[in-house]
Amino acid sequence: MDFLAATGRTFLIFLEATGQLAMFTGRSVSHCVRPPLYARQIIRQMIDIGYYSLPVVGLTALFTGMVLALQSYSGFSRFQAEGAIATVVVLSVTRELGPVLAGLMVAGRIGAAMAAEIGTMRVTEQIDALSTLSTNPFKYLVAPRLIAGTTMLPLLVLIADVIGVFGGFLVSVYRLDFNASSYITRTWQFLEPVDVISGLVKAAVFGFVISLMGCYFGYKSRGGAQGVGQATTNAVVAASILILVFNYLITGMFFSTK
Amino acid sequence: MTDTPKIALRNVHKRFGPKVVLNGIDLEVGRGESLVVIGGSGTGKSVMLKCILGLLHPDTGSIRVDGEETTRLGSREREKLLHKFGMLFQGAALFDSIRVWENVAFGLIQGEHMPRPKAKDIAMAKLGAVGLTPEVGELYPAELSGGMQKRVALARAIADEPEIIFFDEPTTGLDPIMADVINELIVKCVKDLGATAVTITHDMASARKIADRIAMIYQGRIIWTGHARDIDASGNAHVDQFVHGRAEGPIQMQIRAL
């Protein structure tokens, strides 16, 4: 019977958490679309998420593109398909690796920072102080982060796409002795708008999820330094897993043949 | 209408899970009065303030401000109501990402949409009123000592000239001289504004200095109220024990043997 009770309790806790998250999401989104918006806060978050993530995302994309070219060469040369490398690189980067890797890197960088900052504000009563100063914490803290995350990640991924393809180009031309102009031609040849667009849609969803998890776990954190540490871990883990799940779902939406 | 109490609590209950924190609080605070609520740690003092502010929702009971029931307000009316309140938090709760003067001006800029230069002038004047120089206004909160942070927090609490000010343990963690400085500032600010003040503390020196009237909270109830000058002749064993800080008496600390 203990086993049943434990299962039931876990299930109830799960339901409660889901409900809380749903309510949190609803409130947050409603504050994103209702004026007034705090432009100063939104710009600050955009710079934080967009501009300061560029080096990390750029390096990730560069090496991913490079390693893709190397790997596909060693694989494809076994059946004389080296010609497909340019296409493989550009499709992999724009559809999958650009958004997913950028999302995971930003989740580590930004999701953690958001959870730690908002969590610290929670445990030091700064969030209560906001309310007593007639400022809605959802509007002042959460909405700017959601807006900035959802708009900045697609931009980051667009840049990551370019850098990733360039990485593949570098390795193919300077290490594997491909002809530069035919590599570029092949890159464009089979690329369709939907490849890039699906990646950008993914990026927007990932940006939303990262900010939401950072804000949610930060907002709910309790009990000092340990609570904030826990919130930070939870935010990154939850964001990373949700990124992978949504990646599958969105891929299914765009590219399912049936 | 002059005898409507500024704040009136009737039979307010609040529990967290199985733990009953407020167990039927009845309390009235008159207009322009300075009430000090004393009581040991964990007796529900802070929870009571947060219920009045609407940061926590009482389970049952009525809380009236200016005769108006506040327990069922929507978020918009609540925001409007909070314009009447200022609060000094126990840990100061200054926003550490913005400068000292921006902290003081926060309610004016975000809450009342005052232009920044004008709000800055007011903030600097308020800093002067608590004995801080304009140079301090340009620093960040982390660069200040504990006593200075408390003074900044006091300046922030009075910046938009609230009708009601709450002080949550204003002297905790300060040396006796700084504690007295804060006490005198509180008395002066409250008198200058003609505001109603509610202070919660366990510092008797502070209570005697600030209070017109003192109330004692014990096990989630108000067990005694009276004029500050009567506190030594309360005729209540609980109050006597607290005022004189004795370990022996009707209040037994729950100290578990290891």
Interface residues (C-beta under 8 A of the other chain):
Chain A: Y38 E117 M121 T124 E125 Q126 D128 A129 S131 T132 L133 S134 T135 N136 Y140
Chain B: K50 L53 G54 L55 S75 E79 K80 L82 H83 F85 G86 M87 F89 Q90 G91 A93 L94 F95 D96 S97 F106 G107 Q110 G111 E112 R156
